Amino acid sequence: YFAIKYLIPYVYTFHTLFEQYAHYVPFLPISWTRGIISKLINIFCNRCSAVIVPTPKIKEYLLSKNITKPIHVIPTGIDTATIHAANRTSVRRRYAISDPEKVIVYVGRLTKEKNIPFLIRSVALALKKHPAAKFLISASGPEAAAYQNLAKQLGIERQIIFAGQHNPPEVFDYYAAGDIFVFASVTETQGLVIVEAKAAGLPIVAVSAQGVADAVVDTVDGFLCPPDEAAFAEKLEYLLENDSARKVMGEAARVNAEQFSARIMAEKI
């Protein structure tokens, strides 16, 4: 309103696929809610001077909504310097994880749209073959109790650690404590936690989906997998069993994450 009133350019950053969150709206059928959201996206974006999106696929998504205003692809930047300075040993000591033990990490939220049951079942397949490995989850959310029960049903409650939510800079220590980062959400616009994990030197195993696919260089700094638990577990097992490959991919991840530094993104904006 004020941008229009005072003739000030208004630039909007579109970084949430709102239609994928329609299940949070009460009383209305999801199909109705998605239709309303889609219409609002069109109206709002077309009143802006320009729109910033984090990945090319999200630009395609907005173009499919008949957005006619300029759309610029500029990923959300991360604080690479602070991530590089994270402490690997503090979290491992807190949970009595020895140095040789491999740690699989997830950072995010424990909500339906993050596809956590798929992630836990996939990781469980790998953990059963690697009883010394751990799955560290730095996250909280409304589905936490359900996912803890799932871990018990799968018999991996001794290998899985629900550490709760942590904010920067503390959360960076949780990335640093790990050896592999896993992600299964298919509703992301960028997957910022993937970029942060890469900056921490972790190779990625993720479900290939819009947003995520632009953040991982498949077979170079991680693996993009189909939504198949066995295929996902196979890539995890490969990285758990091959120290040299894991380290090479982790270093590539660290190098590739530099292109997402906050300084570079700020210059683009």
C-alpha positions as CSV (number, residue, x, y, z in Angstrom):
1,Y,0.0,0.0,0.0
2,F,2.7,2.5,1.0
3,A,4.9,1.5,-1.9
4,I,2.1,2.3,-4.3
5,K,1.1,5.5,-2.5
6,Y,4.6,7.0,-2.4
7,L,5.8,5.5,-5.7
8,I,8.5,3.4,-4.0
9,P,9.7,0.2,-5.7
10,Y,8.6,-2.9,-3.9
11,V,10.6,-6.1,-4.2
12,Y,9.2,-9.3,-2.8
13,T,11.2,-12.4,-1.9
14,F,9.1,-15.6,-2.7
15,H,10.6,-18.4,-0.7
16,T,7.7,-20.5,0.6
17,L,5.5,-22.8,-1.5
18,F,2.3,-21.7,0.4
19,E,0.1,-24.2,-1.4
20,Q,2.0,-27.1,0.2
21,Y,0.9,-25.8,3.6
22,A,-2.8,-25.7,2.9
23,H,-3.4,-28.5,5.4
24,Y,-2.8,-26.0,8.2
25,V,-5.9,-24.0,7.3
26,P,-8.9,-25.2,9.3
27,F,-12.4,-25.9,8.1
28,L,-11.8,-25.5,4.3
29,P,-11.0,-28.5,1.9
30,I,-7.4,-28.5,0.9
31,S,-8.3,-28.1,-2.8
32,W,-10.2,-24.9,-2.1
33,T,-7.4,-23.5,0.1
34,R,-4.8,-24.2,-2.6
35,G,-7.0,-22.5,-5.2
36,I,-7.4,-19.4,-3.0
37,I,-3.6,-19.3,-2.3
38,S,-2.8,-19.6,-5.9
39,K,-5.0,-16.7,-6.8
40,L,-3.5,-14.5,-4.0
41,I,0.0,-15.3,-5.2
42,N,-0.9,-14.1,-8.6
43,I,-2.5,-10.9,-7.4
44,F,0.3,-10.0,-4.9
45,C,3.3,-10.8,-7.1
46,N,1.9,-8.8,-10.0
47,R,1.5,-5.7,-7.8
48,C,5.2,-5.8,-6.9
49,S,8.0,-4.0,-8.8
50,A,10.0,-7.3,-9.0
51,V,10.2,-10.7,-7.3
52,I,13.2,-12.6,-6.0
53,V,13.2,-16.4,-6.0
54,P,15.9,-18.7,-4.6
55,T,16.1,-21.2,-7.5
56,P,15.3,-21.4,-11.3
57,K,12.6,-24.0,-10.6
58,I,10.7,-21.6,-8.4
59,K,10.9,-19.0,-11.2
60,E,9.3,-21.6,-13.4
61,Y,6.6,-22.2,-10.8
62,L,5.8,-18.4,-10.6
63,L,5.7,-18.1,-14.4
64,S,3.2,-20.9,-14.4
65,K,1.1,-18.7,-12.1
66,N,1.1,-16.0,-14.9
67,I,3.4,-13.6,-12.9
68,T,4.3,-10.9,-15.4
69,K,6.6,-8.8,-13.2
70,P,10.4,-9.3,-13.4
71,I,11.6,-12.4,-11.5
72,H,15.2,-12.6,-10.4
73,V,16.9,-15.8,-9.2
74,I,19.0,-15.0,-6.1
75,P,19.4,-17.7,-3.4
76,T,19.2,-16.9,0.3
77,G,22.7,-16.3,1.6
78,I,24.3,-18.0,4.5
79,D,27.0,-17.0,7.0
80,T,29.8,-19.3,5.8
81,A,32.4,-17.9,8.1
82,T,30.5,-18.7,11.2
83,I,29.6,-22.2,10.0
84,H,33.3,-22.9,9.2
85,A,34.1,-21.9,12.8
86,A,31.6,-24.4,14.3
87,N,32.8,-26.8,17.0
88,R,32.6,-30.5,16.0
89,T,33.4,-32.0,19.5
90,S,31.0,-30.1,21.8
91,V,27.8,-31.9,20.6
92,R,29.5,-35.3,20.3
93,R,30.6,-35.0,23.9
94,R,27.1,-34.0,25.0
95,Y,25.7,-37.2,23.6
96,A,28.7,-39.5,24.3
97,I,29.4,-40.0,20.6
98,S,33.0,-41.3,20.1
99,D,35.2,-39.9,17.4
100,P,35.1,-43.0,15.1
101,E,31.3,-43.2,15.2
102,K,29.6,-41.9,12.0
103,V,26.8,-39.4,12.5
104,I,23.9,-38.8,10.1
105,V,22.4,-35.4,10.7
106,Y,19.0,-33.7,10.0
107,V,18.2,-30.1,10.8
108,G,14.8,-28.6,10.2
109,R,11.3,-29.0,11.5
110,L,9.3,-32.1,12.6
111,T,6.2,-31.4,10.5
112,K,4.2,-33.3,7.9
113,E,5.5,-31.4,4.9
114,K,9.1,-32.3,5.7
115,N,8.5,-36.0,4.9
116,I,10.2,-37.2,8.1
117,P,8.7,-40.7,8.3
118,F,10.3,-41.5,4.9
119,L,13.6,-40.1,6.3
120,I,13.5,-42.2,9.5
121,R,12.6,-45.4,7.7
122,S,15.3,-44.9,5.1
123,V,18.0,-44.1,7.7
124,A,16.8,-47.1,9.8
125,L,17.7,-49.4,6.9
126,A,21.2,-48.0,6.9
127,L,21.6,-48.0,10.7
128,K,20.7,-51.7,10.9
129,K,23.7,-52.5,8.8
130,H,25.9,-50.0,10.7
131,P,25.0,-50.5,14.4
132,A,27.8,-48.1,15.5
133,A,26.3,-45.1,13.5
134,K,24.0,-42.5,15.0
135,F,21.1,-40.4,13.6
136,L,21.2,-36.9,15.1
137,I,18.0,-34.8,14.6
138,S,18.3,-31.1,15.6
139,A,14.6,-30.2,15.2
140,S,11.3,-29.8,16.9
141,G,7.7,-29.6,15.8
142,P,4.1,-30.9,16.4
143,E,5.0,-34.4,15.0
144,A,7.9,-35.0,17.4
145,A,6.2,-37.6,19.6
146,A,4.9,-39.5,16.6
147,Y,8.3,-39.7,15.0
148,Q,9.9,-40.8,18.3
149,N,7.3,-43.6,18.4
150,L,8.2,-44.5,14.8
151,A,11.9,-44.8,15.7
152,K,10.9,-47.2,18.6
153,Q,8.8,-49.3,16.2
154,L,11.7,-49.6,13.8
155,G,14.0,-50.6,16.7
156,I,16.5,-47.8,16.3
157,E,15.7,-45.8,19.4
158,R,19.2,-46.4,20.7
159,Q,20.8,-45.0,17.6
160,I,18.6,-42.0,17.1
161,I,19.0,-38.7,19.0
162,F,16.2,-36.2,19.1
163,A,18.2,-33.1,20.2
164,G,15.4,-30.5,19.9
165,Q,15.5,-27.2,18.0
166,H,18.6,-25.0,18.0
167,N,19.1,-21.6,16.5
168,P,22.3,-20.1,14.9
169,P,25.0,-20.0,15.8
170,E,24.5,-23.1,18.1
171,V,22.9,-25.1,15.4
172,F,26.1,-24.9,13.4
173,D,27.8,-27.2,16.0
174,Y,25.2,-29.8,15.2
175,Y,26.1,-29.7,11.5
176,A,29.8,-29.9,12.4
177,A,29.2,-33.0,14.7
178,G,27.9,-34.9,11.7
179,D,29.4,-36.8,8.8
180,I,26.5,-36.9,6.4
181,F,23.4,-34.7,6.0
182,V,20.0,-36.1,5.0
183,F,16.9,-34.4,3.7
184,A,13.6,-35.7,2.3
185,S,11.3,-32.8,1.9
186,V,9.7,-32.2,-1.5
187,T,8.1,-28.8,-0.6
188,E,11.3,-26.6,-0.5
189,T,12.0,-23.5,-2.6
190,Q,15.8,-23.8,-1.8
191,G,16.5,-26.1,1.1
192,L,18.6,-23.6,3.1
193,V,19.7,-26.2,5.6
194,I,21.3,-28.2,2.7
195,V,23.4,-25.2,1.9
196,E,24.4,-24.8,5.5
197,A,25.3,-28.5,5.8
198,K,27.4,-28.2,2.7
199,A,29.2,-25.2,4.2
200,A,30.0,-27.4,7.2
201,G,31.6,-29.9,4.9
202,L,28.9,-32.6,4.9
203,P,28.0,-34.6,1.8
204,I,24.2,-34.6,1.2
205,V,21.8,-37.4,0.6
206,A,18.4,-36.0,-0.4
207,V,15.2,-36.7,-2.3
208,S,15.4,-35.1,-5.7
209,A,12.7,-32.4,-5.7
210,Q,12.3,-28.7,-6.8
211,G,14.5,-26.4,-4.8
212,V,16.6,-29.2,-3.4
213,A,17.8,-30.3,-6.8
214,D,19.3,-26.9,-7.4
215,A,21.3,-27.0,-4.1
216,V,23.0,-30.4,-4.6
217,V,25.5,-31.3,-7.4
218,D,24.6,-35.0,-7.8
219,T,27.5,-37.4,-7.4
220,V,29.8,-34.5,-6.7
221,D,28.9,-33.1,-3.3
222,G,26.0,-35.4,-2.6
223,F,23.4,-37.8,-4.0
224,L,19.9,-36.9,-5.3
225,C,17.6,-39.9,-4.9
226,P,14.2,-40.9,-6.1
227,P,11.5,-41.1,-3.3
228,D,12.4,-44.7,-2.7
229,E,13.6,-45.8,0.8
230,A,15.9,-48.6,-0.4
231,A,17.6,-46.3,-2.9
232,F,18.0,-43.6,-0.3
233,A,19.5,-46.1,2.2
234,E,21.9,-47.5,-0.5
235,K,23.5,-44.0,-0.9
236,L,23.7,-43.6,2.8
237,E,25.4,-46.9,3.2
238,Y,27.9,-46.1,0.5
239,L,29.0,-42.9,2.3
240,L,29.1,-44.7,5.7
241,E,31.4,-47.4,4.3
242,N,33.7,-45.3,2.1
243,D,35.7,-42.8,4.1
244,S,37.6,-41.4,1.2
245,A,34.5,-40.8,-1.0
246,R,32.7,-39.2,1.9
247,K,35.6,-36.8,2.6
248,V,36.1,-35.9,-1.1
249,M,32.4,-35.2,-1.5
250,G,32.4,-33.3,1.8
251,E,35.2,-31.0,0.7
252,A,33.4,-30.4,-2.6
253,A,30.3,-29.5,-0.7
254,R,32.3,-27.0,1.4
255,V,33.8,-25.4,-1.7
256,N,30.4,-25.3,-3.6
257,A,28.6,-23.7,-0.6
258,E,30.8,-20.6,-1.0
259,Q,28.7,-19.4,-3.9
260,F,25.8,-19.0,-1.5
261,S,27.7,-16.8,1.0
262,A,25.6,-13.8,2.3
263,R,28.2,-11.4,1.0
264,I,27.8,-12.6,-2.6
265,M,24.0,-12.7,-2.4
266,A,23.9,-9.2,-0.9
267,E,26.0,-7.9,-3.8
268,K,23.5,-9.5,-6.3
269,I,20.6,-7.9,-4.6
